[in-house]
Amino acid sequence: MKAVHTLSLALALAFAAPILSTAAYADYLPDPVAAEAALRASPMVAQARGEFAAQSLRSESLRRGREEWVLGADALQRRIDTPQDRFAEWGVALSRPLRLPGRAAADRVLAGALTAHAEASYGEAMHESGRQLLALWFDWLNEAGQTRLWLAQVSLAEQQLATVDARIRLGEAPRSERVNAEAALAQARLQQQQAATREQRARSRLMAQYPGLPVTADDTLPSPVEPAGPVEDYVSAVLAHNHELFRARRQAEVLRASARQLASRRSVDPTVGVFYKNELGGSEHQLGVSVGLTLPGSARRTDQQAAEQLSATAEEAAIRLEQRLRQEARADFEAAAAQVANWQQADHAAKSLAEAARLAARAYSLGEGSLDQVLLNRRLALEGQLNAQQAQFAALAADARLKLDAHRLWPLDVAADQDGEHAHP
């Protein structure tokens, strides 16, 4: 009967240990330094970083001004009928449009707005990449947890089969119970293999997206806790760091600056130059200054009006976006608290089912009950443990998402490549 007592103890430990281990803290998230490096190397962030660098260069050209020197030349032949004669003549001219102070100031404002918009897009890419990393990470953690549970089930099924064989040899159980025990073992092995396949697939997806990230974590998990602080404090923190909102506001600023630039271009465009002409075969020489004025038409006025309309629309969109993000942040906070309550209920149910499985195994070891009842209780206990584990992962993932959105998990601010200082759009 020693095998029977061993199985009873193994059943109790298998279902109790995973639940009790959640009380201990475990390092289940990626290292912050490694996570930041992986985020900055991700394709989404790399593209946004390149676009930010390109926009910085375009803004610099806008600040310097795009007016350029124009060099012109002409060659001709003059013919005089009386007296009849011909003269070779030529001339050169050098001119350049002038950028008035008002237009230069408008260009500088637009350049700054464009750079800030690109910077906000860079930060949004960092944030979205962080969300993607969390989703892939918890998907892998969940599959790895299921693999560990099914490995424990395989071990239990093997011990169960050994117990049945021992009872059959002692004449305490019919041989038909071996068929049930072998079927339970085969099913557990199949489920374990499928879980291992899903874990490997989830791990491969994570490594493909973030190849430099160490994919390791402790087996134990902490008990989920409700989000700390009032919900309004969390909402304020999210809005203070939301790059999507930054980007919408910067877009409105770009359009507003573009409207001001177009307004500055509704004045005349002066062009100043110098010229030299050699006429009458070198008998006459001309050196002078030329001034030109480009008179604006109605198209510039309508362009300005269109930019002002787009600016007003973008500002209204940013206000609506802020309202939506505020509601979503509050909903995320409340959902995270609800996930903790769900895990507590699932954990309580899992413990009760584990106790029922332990008692059934104990009764079987004393010659009472049947193997079918033991297998049924063990299957229910496993389902309860799987549900509790999934609820635990969901609660931990919701908590990590809250911290990520509030910039309390990983550094997500855009760092300038030149000086390494963090820039906050």
Secondary structure in CASP SS format (residue, H / E / C, confidence):
PFRMAT SS
TARGET T0000
AUTHOR 0000-0000-0000
METHOD secondary structure of the structure
MODEL  1
M C 1.00
K H 1.00
A H 1.00
V H 1.00
H H 1.00
T H 1.00
L H 1.00
S H 1.00
L H 1.00
A H 1.00
L H 1.00
A H 1.00
L H 1.00
A H 1.00
F H 1.00
A H 1.00
A H 1.00
P H 1.00
I H 1.00
L H 1.00
S H 1.00
T H 1.00
A H 1.00
A C 1.00
Y C 1.00
A C 1.00
D C 1.00
Y C 1.00
L C 1.00
P C 1.00
D C 1.00
P H 1.00
V H 1.00
A H 1.00
A H 1.00
E H 1.00
A H 1.00
A H 1.00
L H 1.00
R H 1.00
A H 1.00
S C 1.00
P H 1.00
M H 1.00
V H 1.00
A H 1.00
Q H 1.00
A H 1.00
R H 1.00
G H 1.00
E H 1.00
F H 1.00
A H 1.00
A H 1.00
Q H 1.00
S H 1.00
L H 1.00
R H 1.00
S H 1.00
E H 1.00
S H 1.00
L H 1.00
R H 1.00
R H 1.00
G C 1.00
R C 1.00
E C 1.00
E C 1.00
W C 1.00
V E 1.00
L E 1.00
G E 1.00
A E 1.00
D E 1.00
A E 1.00
L E 1.00
Q E 1.00
R E 1.00
R E 1.00
I E 1.00
D C 1.00
T C 1.00
P C 1.00
Q C 1.00
D E 1.00
R E 1.00
F E 1.00
A E 1.00
E E 1.00
W E 1.00
G E 1.00
V E 1.00
A E 1.00
L E 1.00
S E 1.00
R E 1.00
P E 1.00
L C 1.00
R C 1.00
L C 1.00
P H 1.00
G H 1.00
R H 1.00
A H 1.00
A H 1.00
A H 1.00
D H 1.00
R H 1.00
V H 1.00
L H 1.00
A H 1.00
G H 1.00
A H 1.00
L H 1.00
T H 1.00
A H 1.00
H H 1.00
A H 1.00
E H 1.00
A H 1.00
S H 1.00
Y H 1.00
G H 1.00
E H 1.00
A H 1.00
M H 1.00
H H 1.00
E H 1.00
S H 1.00
G H 1.00
R H 1.00
Q H 1.00
L H 1.00
L H 1.00
A H 1.00
L H 1.00
W H 1.00
F H 1.00
D H 1.00
W H 1.00
L H 1.00
N H 1.00
E H 1.00
A H 1.00
G H 1.00
Q H 1.00
T H 1.00
R H 1.00
L H 1.00
W H 1.00
L H 1.00
A H 1.00
Q H 1.00
V H 1.00
S H 1.00
L H 1.00
A H 1.00
E H 1.00
Q H 1.00
Q H 1.00
L H 1.00
A H 1.00
T H 1.00
V H 1.00
D H 1.00
A H 1.00
R H 1.00
I H 1.00
R H 1.00
L C 1.00
G C 1.00
E C 1.00
A C 1.00
P C 1.00
R C 1.00
S H 1.00
E H 1.00
R H 1.00
V H 1.00
N H 1.00
A H 1.00
E H 1.00
A H 1.00
A H 1.00
L H 1.00
A H 1.00
Q H 1.00
A H 1.00
R H 1.00
L H 1.00
Q H 1.00
Q H 1.00
Q H 1.00
Q H 1.00
A H 1.00
A H 1.00
T H 1.00
R H 1.00
E H 1.00
Q H 1.00
R H 1.00
A H 1.00
R H 1.00
S H 1.00
R H 1.00
L H 1.00
M H 1.00
A H 1.00
Q H 1.00
Y C 1.00
P C 1.00
G C 1.00
L C 1.00
P C 1.00
V C 1.00
T C 1.00
A C 1.00
D C 1.00
D C 1.00
T C 1.00
L C 1.00
P C 1.00
S C 1.00
P C 1.00
V C 1.00
E C 1.00
P C 1.00
A C 1.00
G C 1.00
P C 1.00
V H 1.00
E H 1.00
D H 1.00
Y H 1.00
V H 1.00
S H 1.00
A H 1.00
V H 1.00
L H 1.00
A H 1.00
H H 1.00
N C 1.00
H H 1.00
E H 1.00
L H 1.00
F H 1.00
R H 1.00
A H 1.00
R H 1.00
R H 1.00
Q H 1.00
A H 1.00
E H 1.00
V H 1.00
L H 1.00
R H 1.00
A H 1.00
S H 1.00
A H 1.00
R H 1.00
Q H 1.00
L H 1.00
A H 1.00
S H 1.00
R C 1.00
R C 1.00
S C 1.00
V C 1.00
D E 1.00
P E 1.00
T E 1.00
V E 1.00
G E 1.00
V E 1.00
F E 1.00
Y E 1.00
K E 1.00
N E 1.00
E E 1.00
L H 1.00
G H 1.00
G H 1.00
S C 1.00
E E 1.00
H E 1.00
Q E 1.00
L E 1.00
G E 1.00
V E 1.00
S E 1.00
V E 1.00
G E 1.00
L E 1.00
T E 1.00
L C 1.00
P C 1.00
G C 1.00
S H 1.00
A H 1.00
R H 1.00
R H 1.00
T H 1.00
D H 1.00
Q H 1.00
Q H 1.00
A H 1.00
A H 1.00
E H 1.00
Q H 1.00
L H 1.00
S H 1.00
A H 1.00
T H 1.00
A H 1.00
E H 1.00
E H 1.00
A H 1.00
A H 1.00
I H 1.00
R H 1.00
L H 1.00
E H 1.00
Q H 1.00
R H 1.00
L H 1.00
R H 1.00
Q H 1.00
E H 1.00
A H 1.00
R H 1.00
A H 1.00
D H 1.00
F H 1.00
E H 1.00
A H 1.00
A H 1.00
A H 1.00
A H 1.00
Q H 1.00
V H 1.00
A H 1.00
N H 1.00
W H 1.00
Q H 1.00
Q H 1.00
A H 1.00
D H 1.00
H H 1.00
A H 1.00
A H 1.00
K H 1.00
S H 1.00
L H 1.00
A H 1.00
E H 1.00
A H 1.00
A H 1.00
R H 1.00
L H 1.00
A H 1.00
A H 1.00
R H 1.00
A H 1.00
Y H 1.00
S H 1.00
L C 1.00
G C 1.00
E C 1.00
G C 1.00
S C 1.00
L H 1.00
D H 1.00
Q H 1.00
V H 1.00
L H 1.00
L H 1.00
N H 1.00
R H 1.00
R H 1.00
L H 1.00
A H 1.00
L H 1.00
E H 1.00
G H 1.00
Q H 1.00
L H 1.00
N H 1.00
A H 1.00
Q H 1.00
Q H 1.00
A H 1.00
Q H 1.00
F H 1.00
A H 1.00
A H 1.00
L H 1.00
A H 1.00
A H 1.00
D H 1.00
A H 1.00
R H 1.00
L H 1.00
K H 1.00
L H 1.00
D H 1.00
A C 1.00
H C 1.00
R C 1.00
L C 1.00
W C 1.00
P C 1.00
L C 1.00
D C 1.00
V E 1.00
A E 1.00
A C 1.00
D C 1.00
Q C 1.00
D C 1.00
G C 1.00
E C 1.00
H E 1.00
A E 1.00
H C 1.00
P C 1.00
END
